[in-house]
Amino acid sequence: MKDFSYITHSHPAYIESLYNDFVQNPESVEPEFRKFFEGFDFAMSNTNGHAVAGAVGGAAVDAGQLSKEFSVYSLIQAYRRKGHLIAKTNPIRERKDRGANLDIKYFGLAEADLNQSFIAGQFIGKPNATLQQIIDQLQKIYTGHVGVEYQYILKQKQAEWLEKEVEASLQQSLPLERKRRILEKLNQGVIFEKFLHTKYIGQKRFSLEGGETTIPALDAIIGTAAESGVQEVVIGMAHRGRLNVLANILGKTYEQIFSEFEGTAILDQTMGSGDVKYHLGFSSEVQTVSGKNVHLKLAPNPSHLEAVNPVVLGYSRAKGDVLYNSDFDKILPILIHGDASVAGQGIVYEILQMSNLKGYDTGGTIHFVINNQIGFTTDFDDARSSDYSTSIAATVQAPVLHVNGDDAEAVVKCVEIATRYRQEFNADIFIDMVCYRRHGHNEGDDPKFTQPHLYALIDKHANPREEYVQFLLKNGEADAQDLAKEMEKKFWSDLQERLDEVKQNPLPYNPQKPDQWWQSLRKATPSDFEQSPSTAVSEPVFKELFDGLMKIPSDFKPLRKVEKLLSDKVKLFETDQKVDWATGELLAYSSLLVEGKDVRMSGQDVKRGTFSHRHAVLYDENTNLGYNRLNHFREGQQGTFRIYNSLLSEYGVLGFEYGYAMANPNALVLWEAQFGDFANGAQIIIDQFIASAETKWQRMNGVVMLLPHGYEGQGPEHSSARLERFLQLCAELNMVITNITTSANLFHVLRRQLTWPFRKPLVNFSPKANLRLQATYSHVSQFTQGGFQEVIDDAFVQDASQVKKVLFCSGKVYYDLAERQLKDNRNDVAIIRVEQLYPLPTKQLDALYQKYNKATWFWVQEEPLNMGAASFLQMNLKSINYGIISRQPGAATATGYSKVHAQEQAEIVDTAFSI
């Protein structure tokens, strides 16, 4: 929608000229002009125009009249575009003047025109209304307690739908039963906060006080969504108001919540444990007012505010794929944001950019912003540069409904419009509920230290429930007034019951299919990691999968390079019975697929692979159509291989994949970093979810991270995936860290993820140059026998008693050492590979220590001494005496100079083999 002020100030002859162009060819004028002229023609054809210019239905059009009508139409459009800038959305203080310029003088109109009737009134549902009546209507809709921001939407159908909904819905009076429901939910929200404030004085609870209208808002979203076919709602939010949402939306009983306040909560899979009460998740089933059953899920989250967003979206995508056949009209993600965090946290931008991408689409997300105008102690003027905390919505053309949090009915109407919009267009939409925060950041904090004037206003301000009661008493009919008095009485009765700790009955919860899958698993024990289970496949299955991977449809024309690549793999298998790294990886996925499991993989360039090794999807050189090599083994009788090249995001994408794996334990879910070094962009997800969620929230997860790692002279940002950081996070069997050297071992470790009777995150430090190193290729027998090898002994050594030195290592450096061992024929040196660093295979290493009991042991690593596994081993491997050979300690992970790199690498190998 454009600004037409330059036209409304033009001479009437210019408008007349535009109209004549329209008469000759409607397509020759811009859509907004065409819309006006079409409406004007329709109106004029039913009236008697005064002949001057172009003919309309036998009548003629007066140029001055046409110009004035267009000025009024431009005024209407301006209110639609900019009315939100002056809408009364702030319940506490005056809005900033943001230069809306909606005075009639800006449109070539004057006070003398206020009593004149205009055909253009039809565009606001007021045909032939006076200018004053048109302005009154515009102000009622667009500058009241709701401000609608949608001028950037380019899809005309969506913009017109929203315009129609807003102009119709915001004027409608709600029936008595709807008013009763709103007041009931406001009562619940206020009661809860009053009770906690009375019973648990001074305890942190991050109350919703000032924003209690969130409760009827969420209730209305769920009810409206259920009416349009939604069966499940997944909610992500930070801690403010979380306890209130748990109690009054998800139906978690006061008794359960109180036990968490008192530190007596019982460990179970539903509530989680090991974290503060306002981080916990919950699941329930509720029945809406209309009798629809809806499954609700509130995801557990850390204090990292918006970090839960991609997790919720990944979870929703997985549930949609598993339970609803990818019909996302049946599952709705709701993300509840704070105004400071939605503006300040970059993850919000990442998830918005994901919203319409094939690999991450969830059918649209409702974003509900509890805008209390302050972040901890920071005023919004210091918290953002944009006009609104929600200005980021424009990046994906998501509309924003700004609404005054004290006007409960307006909030409910907005969220209902938003829910219908999401269901209609499967697109994101924001509700910016402007409210306030009654207390400081937490209940023990005094906000007057930093905002004395603001909190002087808040102290005198009635809560949203009281505001609504007063609204009903002043504006309601007699029955609405009776309702307000009745609910006022009930409020105090309910509050006393809560103070007396009357128990509630927990809502019933029937586990869904994925819940049942999770329930069939168990917790891991230390003995589970002493030796891996068998993950071999039979020879016939191996042959079926290998042949299927190498087969290309007859009508598909791959690049010549790809044809040669595949033929070389076939030749390697036929002549040497060996399988290269990439094929070993794809065979692992393929074997799970034919067992009925799904596999999902995403990351930057994963279809081809950053190092051009995977080629899971091939492209026809003539049509550019893709061919997924893994979805054609047993048509209709296998799992689905979903692989997506991601947007350039680590934080958002890894969070999404973690959420996907959280929903479905029977899918292998992988994220691959372009370079392992870039995983640090997702460190919050790694720290707060992957490494700690099972301990904090009793939530297992089997997500796999593939992190290319290895010192090859590519500089400090392309060498190290920071092995030491992951190992430092390891404790309580929380995840598995591997650094694998053979294609068969990679095959087995990936299959092991779904073979184990439990789930653990797997972080594998993948090779780069070694992807094509023949020494990493494995014989077919290693795929059809056995399982993952945590430790690989030295096959080169013939007599253990002759070994004087043992070099134990992990990953790529093994091949540098093995090359020297073979070149110098060093039978007195044994090289042991530690393929799994955590849980550390101590018993296997102890057995080898006894085998080579005459030798001196050294840990050899490429990384500087202060990095890699050295410090982890010194802390955890106490039964073996060993020295360390490594690069010198460094601040950067690696040198950027190739000659220096080569010299350092040579020194490591020379030192290892020196006597």
Steps between C-alpha positions, in 0.01 A plus 500: 500500500663817382491857626279695259532843661677631191193413298244640740677834481497494121270692271161331443596471133772252596250276679271535200785393271564193712131418490491529122795260483302263718194521275714418195698220670449415870829306507695813409455656846637381831286255702413755769375750240315223319327397822385857558381559144310170492323590824431850377357369172273259684367776725461751216310254283228506765487881530466800267843642433563845351647486153851632464754231415496124434168321467378250763185304426362779285588770753813713509749566776581838652880537529483695827263252652724211392804671652326559835376142506852378441627718784253335737599157369867590562410606854336161557806321367727715716311404814537138401872546447590731783217498753705271722743786560241692702280217629437504876684175562697604808303461824754690712652794315461714192618368165799659330422728206623302202378737233185324379382820323134395484348847525262572209716793387760251380243366252381827346188499719369775728254546784243611245505147360414330833124514445518409130402148395749287308454189291845391623342420836404165346865392537457505878147361499335844508374582148403867454598580859626845591872553533455539878320164519773337293771640729310388810478149358869495409603619844276244667662216307858612443589741780312353794644227721628305197765605251529288187835485320488325165594758236805298393302191399539456125252216461178684427275214608653491848490878541136521391401206723658667801347836417154346474538300822626795702230738378227246571619324817623795704157667486296197599365477853578173674211285627453462873649150518823627341519784751449247779788286369734798475422609855536143625848467349601845628379392844714190484805694391467758775411247770810298425733798534327628814525159659870458428571855612325422829635150563855524365607851592825607335546181296582540133208412280528752215137594533261589222353789697421781260475255212231264630302545178744245360285230660170577319707565187658153500165347589345672197781390267458138606121514469508665156774266379301195609199623305714507183638148544806545724552191715824597671653826622870528585598802708843647558560783744753637745430523871285811546144378545600137445356373829172677431482347151574156645221536756230673297560383142660156532316409818801416715362481853586747770613205710761403241622858466514552878709186544755655265501821703563298810766282338307175551419418139529135400716408203290389206506508121213747469615783722875465469740582781832650584411857403320796652121486493455767236700304238305174506285359221163330514251308286124474536172459318235766534145532379403830343174682568353344186594149613808444284792306649843656446840362597718770658876499541710764673864442416761519778744784450808659653536861608632581155160651421446439128723191473197274524352642176670272245456203733123554505493533123707186443281312746187621319641401162582149623160451663340624177701252294440207738141545618328721244650392168665843466162675521610798706146634528468245780792616714559858606822645646457805724808695604455740791765771496603786720532837325868548593598150393308491172681820400840407640546130439628406153340157517163663432628621164635152424171324567310755292733434208431129549124544501435458128785263414415149385714333765370704795143603416253429781190649338545836669568607857298729725737737678349651816707782649440585866623855457559636851712784355809421703782246495623427854574869573547624143245737343393418146682810372824326594385154393445548127545735207179400321161660560365176640646194662313311229638696204697190403170344389518704180795290379259217416193719446340376820223737613502643853195577710601748772243496779445661838537230766241668723230446236436129544234483229725670245782258585269201457372632167858552378617151591195348333574692181863388526403135541264508203772673295753228587255226406394673179847585369736276700715804571649667806318780678579712809283634781676778691308529827619823663471473877729557799688317773354547847821409687868512415674238288428262784290542810798587719614782270405866549429654157480853636878517513506548123142591396351705785256695281376194308443301818321788665247467216487121527440514877176692439389290204228236537580148380348372172228306683388810689514700177271247332257494792476879483452481123210258544344711772522818292435369149324169537132430488323409823590132471868586439494719812348215699770274364773737620354512851455122508859437388629754751338301778626171357851643471536542876342163565743329262796685648409383850472142375851525357626648826344203676686279247194319366641232269431483128475182300779468241380504141504161327782441256498229237847439355530552126690256280837679538444516877452123501822458304686706758340305784629173349858624544700503822778700657857408414736341753883498503506135394315587178818669376747222571433335165272606218213281381512323164391735223599288200271434205475180299693460175181495286378823661843659458501408128144627454586835657831542321345422161208730573730788587696461177196463276382803303165521312534441126347839416732687739812670362756567776812706454787305346706554816226343710471203266873438535483544876229231528675266258821531704308399811356198322844404368652531849236266635528248219880483498592550865169435680548839666272792577610864517406748772201665332347169396545361852308798634219467245481125563435572869207724412375257236505205741288693750256601227432140395443417867213748495678788672513856367820698453517878492813700426560870458781751497681723256555315170427155642337357188831509316716532807730797565793292378310360201494148639142411597293561186185376673299695242608510135392758244409446137733709287220577252197557726671575834248267663630326812516125561514386862714185497360360824125505448475222241602171662156363580234729361224550757667264747781705647554807713551843348839666454454873541806711424507878476765756420447748781506874514829646621416443864648285773308611809154480346554187294666293773222603737243392242664160455525452875126570524430257216696226678325585829165415342592171335745246647457274198650744252872554453539877495830655395647846466829550321707814539661634184819504703502369855639833616165661421319298767593780740223703335258255659668485841184592691315200358798276579539627857138540601335214315729235353742468791263557791133439415491142625635607838286815525173384350523118475483528124707258293598598147685317224600791276827454308751776433755441225787745541777500238829511693867455420822696458571534128650848472166673441544754777353572841132502392509179297695258715345441840142425605623570855505142627608625842180700548277201441708277725487762772120479486499122540378346827229266624496314166338806343625458142735302277815650347672314216787566262472219246757380249324238281186492289377181669534649846302803385235263363474322834499810721210649301302177517576471870308824560169322437610154616567601860200466739558864592591819315811715531620796295794400281773747405733358236815681394500422130798502264547728202795395279469147641160463337687379192793334675503134397613397848161611636313263265363182659454144378143378452545249782532787746143604413350153519662404830536652845432854610665825593859476625569746782873421481696354206822316576802505269482226235848586372669377817578126499652454843374710793804411710724683252307826529698769679268792437122533471352800326130532570308763315168588339396605153703622206843505669486120508563486124801731525645272768409179316667626182828553688467166677463318170770702325756429776370149570475580870384176664608640835234772491128423536235751401162474670195689383251630757189529284271595788627757747189519713381293669868410523556125432720462808476121528610450139791740545601329826507165320731642232715656771553153638564362150775756435628504857864544399436813297505870574167660416436838335181679411549663159274778373514760223342770713699734726557371851224721646250361249395158372453206738820541705356672807190279497716185501722632777189550712326173413762239401684431826583130454760557226829687525562696184660809356347747256624596153323797344542846359606771741219673691337770291230765508388420145417143406745482209745694288384664180829433319526172309879466541479557874220244519706240313799563725288466817338181374839350413630584847210313661568188294879524544463539876261205518747266328819624660662259749 
